[in-house]
Amino acid sequence: MNQFEIDVLKGLSAHPKSLPSKYFYNEIGDRLFVEIMKMPEYYLTDAELEIFEEQTAEIIKVLDLTKEEPFEIVELGAGDGTKTIELLKVLVAENYKVEYVPIDISMHALDGLKARLVSELPALSVKPRQGDYFEVLSSLKATEKRKIVLFLGSNIGNLLDQRAQLFMQNLSKNLNKNDQLLLGVDLIKSADIVLPAYNDEAGITRKFNLNLLQRMNDDLGANFVIEQFEHCPEYTEEEGIAKSFLKSKTEQTVFVKSLGQAFHFNQGEKIHTEISRKYNDKIIQSLIAETSFLVMDKLVDSRRYFADYVLRRN
């Protein structure tokens, strides 16, 4: 069995059922997520983009970048690189000795990003790496250049707190002293702001979530009837975690051909597909408590919806 089959078998056999959010990102999922980021309700992208556009000089300052020292910008989950390109444009224009290493699980996303960079920043050295975050962390010490790791878009919020803590510990261990991390996180705020970001009026987030069922149909020979499931997001400010579910509208049984197995759904039964944790200073400190990271600074957008924390490996 491949990893997708293993995870589907495990997730749909569990009680409650769940599936890893990384499987959202096939070619269709990549395209839909780009659309989500353009939705007016999805404030996260605009808020962090504002930081990169309006505070570029401050980012360079707080990261202590100089034109004399070569360095690598290593981006975990680079996606289409829209925000990072704002920083790279300035670095290239001002002759910083920068090499960009975008890392993403989606080769489709990396190919698109590299093509864009070749067009817009032909002088920039770009070395894409495909893979899961955890699989590539151990290779980060391979070069002696100072590293600036970008983990943007509140991607860390897709990990449960315990796993996020382990992620930060692994990242800390695989960086050298004085390497830095720019960690972009969504800040805790009220449900009337957060929930529409995961349930936009145009229904793009709904299509994105339901595409996971279509992917199982296409890749694993499952017979999900997409119309018999609905997209259900949840969020409370007290918990500070947005959750996405696919809920069965009826009692039904789904057969997954490649697994040779059927899975029963009760009416109203949910598949948990994604979490999106929101943060404050206290939660950030809990994430790095068992690491060698120190918080050096914090940049926020004008509405204080989003923050980019600057961490240094001590």
C-alpha positions as CSV (number, residue, x, y, z in Angstrom):
1,M,0.0,0.0,0.0
2,N,1.2,3.6,-0.6
3,Q,1.1,6.2,2.1
4,F,-2.3,7.7,0.9
5,E,-3.9,4.2,1.1
6,I,-2.4,3.6,4.6
7,D,-3.7,7.0,5.9
8,V,-7.1,6.5,4.4
9,L,-7.5,3.0,5.8
10,K,-6.4,4.3,9.2
11,G,-8.4,7.5,9.1
12,L,-11.7,6.0,7.9
13,S,-11.4,3.0,10.3
14,A,-11.0,5.3,13.3
15,H,-13.7,6.6,15.6
16,P,-14.1,9.5,15.0
17,K,-13.0,9.4,11.4
18,S,-10.3,11.7,10.1
19,L,-8.0,12.3,7.2
20,P,-4.7,14.2,7.0
21,S,-5.1,17.7,5.5
22,K,-2.0,17.3,3.3
23,Y,-4.1,15.2,0.9
24,F,-6.1,18.4,0.0
25,Y,-3.2,19.3,-2.3
26,N,-3.4,17.6,-5.6
27,E,-3.5,19.7,-8.8
28,I,-7.1,20.6,-8.3
29,G,-6.6,21.3,-4.6
30,D,-3.6,23.5,-5.3
31,R,-5.7,25.6,-7.7
32,L,-8.7,25.8,-5.3
33,F,-6.5,27.0,-2.5
34,V,-5.0,29.7,-4.6
35,E,-8.7,30.8,-5.2
36,I,-9.4,30.6,-1.5
37,M,-6.5,33.0,-0.7
38,K,-8.1,35.5,-3.1
39,M,-11.5,35.4,-1.4
40,P,-12.4,38.6,0.5
41,E,-13.3,36.5,3.6
42,Y,-9.8,34.9,3.7
43,Y,-8.1,37.7,5.6
44,L,-5.0,35.6,6.4
45,T,-3.2,36.1,3.1
46,D,-3.9,39.8,2.8
47,A,-2.8,40.4,6.4
48,E,0.5,38.7,6.0
49,L,1.0,40.1,2.5
50,E,0.6,43.6,4.0
51,I,3.4,42.8,6.5
52,F,5.7,41.7,3.6
53,E,4.8,44.7,1.4
54,E,4.7,47.5,4.0
55,Q,7.4,46.3,6.4
56,T,10.0,44.8,4.1
57,A,12.8,47.0,5.4
58,E,11.8,46.1,9.0
59,I,11.9,42.3,8.1
60,I,15.4,42.7,6.7
61,K,16.4,44.7,9.8
62,V,15.0,42.3,12.4
63,L,16.5,39.3,10.6
64,D,19.9,41.1,10.8
65,L,20.6,40.5,7.1
66,T,23.8,42.1,5.6
67,K,25.0,42.4,2.1
68,E,28.4,40.9,3.0
69,E,27.2,37.6,4.3
70,P,25.7,34.9,2.0
71,F,22.5,33.3,3.3
72,E,19.8,30.9,2.3
73,I,16.1,31.7,2.6
74,V,14.5,28.2,3.2
75,E,10.7,28.3,2.9
76,L,8.6,25.5,4.3
77,G,5.4,25.0,2.4
78,A,6.3,27.7,-0.2
79,G,3.1,27.4,-2.3
80,D,2.9,30.1,-4.9
81,G,5.5,32.3,-3.0
82,T,3.5,35.5,-3.3
83,K,4.5,37.0,0.0
84,T,8.1,35.8,-0.1
85,I,8.6,37.3,-3.6
86,E,8.0,40.8,-2.1
87,L,11.0,40.2,0.2
88,L,13.1,38.5,-2.5
89,K,12.6,41.4,-4.9
90,V,14.1,43.9,-2.5
91,L,17.0,41.5,-1.6
92,V,17.9,40.9,-5.3
93,A,17.5,44.6,-6.2
94,E,19.8,45.6,-3.3
95,N,22.4,42.9,-4.1
96,Y,22.1,40.7,-1.1
97,K,23.8,37.3,-1.5
98,V,20.7,35.3,-1.2
99,E,19.8,31.8,-2.3
100,Y,16.1,30.7,-2.2
101,V,15.2,27.1,-1.2
102,P,11.4,26.7,-1.5
103,I,10.1,23.4,0.0
104,D,6.6,22.0,-0.7
105,I,4.9,18.7,-0.8
106,S,3.4,19.7,-4.2
107,M,5.7,19.5,-7.2
108,H,3.0,21.3,-9.2
109,A,3.3,24.2,-6.9
110,L,7.1,24.2,-7.0
111,D,7.1,24.1,-10.8
112,G,4.8,27.1,-10.9
113,L,6.8,29.0,-8.4
114,K,10.1,28.4,-10.1
115,A,8.7,29.4,-13.5
116,R,7.4,32.7,-12.0
117,L,10.8,33.4,-10.3
118,V,12.7,32.7,-13.5
119,S,10.5,35.3,-15.2
120,E,10.4,37.9,-12.5
121,L,13.8,37.5,-10.8
122,P,16.1,35.8,-13.3
123,A,19.2,36.8,-11.2
124,L,17.9,34.9,-8.1
125,S,19.4,31.4,-7.3
126,V,16.5,29.1,-6.7
127,K,16.8,25.4,-5.5
128,P,13.3,23.9,-5.1
129,R,12.9,20.8,-2.8
130,Q,9.9,18.6,-2.9
131,G,8.9,16.7,0.3
132,D,7.1,16.7,3.6
133,Y,8.4,19.2,6.2
134,F,9.6,16.6,8.6
135,E,11.4,14.6,5.9
136,V,13.6,17.6,4.8
137,L,14.4,19.1,8.2
138,S,17.4,16.8,8.7
139,S,19.0,18.1,5.5
140,L,19.0,21.7,6.5
141,K,22.5,21.5,8.1
142,A,24.0,20.3,4.9
143,T,25.3,23.8,3.9
144,E,27.3,26.2,6.1
145,K,25.4,29.3,5.0
146,R,23.3,31.0,7.5
147,K,19.7,30.1,7.1
148,I,16.5,32.1,7.4
149,V,13.6,29.7,7.6
150,L,10.2,31.0,6.6
151,F,7.1,29.1,7.8
152,L,4.3,31.5,6.7
153,G,0.6,31.5,6.2
154,S,-0.1,30.0,9.7
155,N,0.7,26.6,8.2
156,I,1.9,25.5,11.7
157,G,-1.7,26.0,12.8
158,N,-2.6,22.8,10.8
159,L,-0.7,20.8,13.4
160,L,-2.1,19.8,16.8
161,D,-0.3,21.6,19.6
162,Q,1.7,18.5,20.6
163,R,2.8,17.8,17.1
164,A,3.6,21.5,16.5
165,Q,5.8,21.4,19.6
166,L,7.7,18.4,18.2
167,F,8.0,20.1,14.8
168,M,9.6,23.2,16.5
169,Q,11.9,20.9,18.5
170,N,13.0,19.1,15.3
171,L,13.5,22.4,13.5
172,S,15.5,23.8,16.3
173,K,17.8,20.7,16.3
174,N,18.4,21.0,12.6
175,L,19.4,24.6,12.5
176,N,22.7,26.2,13.6
177,K,23.3,28.9,16.2
178,N,22.1,32.3,14.9
179,D,19.9,30.8,12.2
180,Q,16.5,32.4,12.3
181,L,12.9,31.6,11.8
182,L,10.1,33.9,10.6
183,L,7.0,32.2,11.8
184,G,3.7,33.5,10.4
185,V,0.6,32.8,12.6
186,D,-3.0,33.8,12.7
187,L,-3.9,35.5,15.9
188,I,-6.9,34.6,18.1
189,K,-9.9,36.6,17.3
190,S,-13.7,36.4,17.3
191,A,-15.8,33.8,15.4
192,D,-17.5,36.4,13.2
193,I,-14.1,37.2,11.6
194,V,-12.6,33.6,11.6
195,L,-15.5,31.4,10.5
196,P,-16.2,33.1,7.1
197,A,-12.5,32.5,6.1
198,Y,-13.3,28.8,6.2
199,N,-16.8,29.0,4.7
200,D,-16.7,31.8,2.0
201,E,-19.8,32.9,0.3
202,A,-18.6,31.8,-3.1
203,G,-18.2,28.2,-1.8
204,I,-14.6,27.8,-2.8
205,T,-13.6,26.4,0.7
206,R,-16.5,23.9,0.4
207,K,-15.2,22.7,-3.0
208,F,-11.7,22.5,-1.5
209,N,-12.8,20.3,1.4
210,L,-15.1,18.1,-0.8
211,N,-12.2,17.6,-3.3
212,L,-10.7,15.3,-0.8
213,L,-13.5,12.8,-1.5
214,Q,-13.0,13.3,-5.3
215,R,-9.3,12.6,-4.9
216,M,-10.1,9.3,-3.1
217,N,-12.5,8.4,-6.0
218,D,-9.9,9.3,-8.6
219,D,-6.8,7.8,-7.0
220,L,-8.1,4.9,-4.9
221,G,-11.2,3.9,-6.8
222,A,-13.6,4.9,-4.1
223,N,-17.3,5.5,-4.8
224,F,-18.0,8.5,-2.7
225,V,-21.2,10.3,-3.9
226,I,-19.9,13.9,-3.3
227,E,-23.4,15.4,-3.1
228,Q,-24.1,13.2,0.0
229,F,-21.5,15.0,2.1
230,E,-21.4,18.6,3.2
231,H,-18.6,21.0,4.3
232,C,-18.9,21.9,8.0
233,P,-16.4,24.4,9.6
234,E,-16.4,25.1,13.4
235,Y,-14.7,27.6,15.6
236,T,-14.9,29.1,19.1
237,E,-12.7,31.9,20.3
238,E,-12.3,30.1,23.7
239,E,-10.6,27.1,22.1
240,G,-8.9,29.2,19.4
241,I,-8.9,26.4,16.9
242,A,-10.9,26.4,13.6
243,K,-11.9,22.9,12.5
244,S,-13.1,21.6,9.1
245,F,-15.3,18.5,8.7
246,L,-17.0,16.6,6.0
247,K,-20.4,15.4,7.3
248,S,-22.5,12.6,5.8
249,K,-26.0,13.8,4.9
250,T,-27.4,10.2,5.1
251,E,-26.6,6.7,6.4
252,Q,-24.4,5.2,3.7
253,T,-21.5,2.8,2.9
254,V,-18.6,3.8,0.7
255,F,-16.3,1.2,-1.0
256,V,-12.6,2.0,-1.6
257,K,-11.5,-0.3,-4.4
258,S,-7.7,-0.2,-3.9
259,L,-8.2,-1.1,-0.2
260,G,-10.8,-3.7,-1.0
261,Q,-12.8,-2.4,2.0
262,A,-16.1,-0.7,2.7
263,F,-16.6,2.1,5.3
264,H,-20.0,2.8,6.9
265,F,-21.2,6.3,7.7
266,N,-24.1,7.1,10.0
267,Q,-26.3,10.1,9.1
268,G,-24.5,13.2,10.5
269,E,-21.2,11.3,11.0
270,K,-18.1,13.5,10.4
271,I,-14.7,13.1,8.9
272,H,-12.3,15.6,10.5
273,T,-10.1,17.0,7.7
274,E,-8.3,20.0,9.1
275,I,-7.5,22.2,12.0
276,S,-6.3,25.8,12.0
277,R,-5.0,26.9,15.4
278,K,-4.9,30.6,16.2
279,Y,-2.2,32.0,18.4
280,N,-1.1,34.5,21.1
281,D,2.2,35.2,22.8
282,K,1.5,32.6,25.5
283,I,0.8,29.8,23.0
284,I,3.9,30.7,21.0
285,Q,6.1,30.5,24.1
286,S,4.6,27.1,24.9
287,L,5.5,25.9,21.4
288,I,9.2,26.8,21.8
289,A,9.6,25.9,25.5
290,E,11.6,22.8,24.8
291,T,13.7,24.3,21.9
292,S,16.7,26.6,21.5
293,F,14.5,29.3,19.9
294,L,14.2,32.8,21.4
295,V,11.5,35.3,20.3
296,M,13.4,38.4,19.0
297,D,10.5,40.4,17.5
298,K,7.0,40.4,16.3
299,L,5.5,42.1,13.2
300,V,1.8,42.6,12.9
301,D,-0.6,43.9,10.2
302,S,-2.5,47.1,10.7
303,R,-5.7,45.3,11.9
304,R,-3.6,43.0,14.3
305,Y,-5.2,39.9,12.7
306,F,-1.9,38.3,11.9
307,A,1.7,38.2,13.2
308,D,5.1,37.2,11.9
309,Y,7.3,36.2,14.9
310,V,11.0,36.5,14.5
311,L,12.8,33.6,16.3
312,R,16.6,33.1,16.7
313,R,18.3,29.7,17.2
314,N,20.3,30.3,20.4
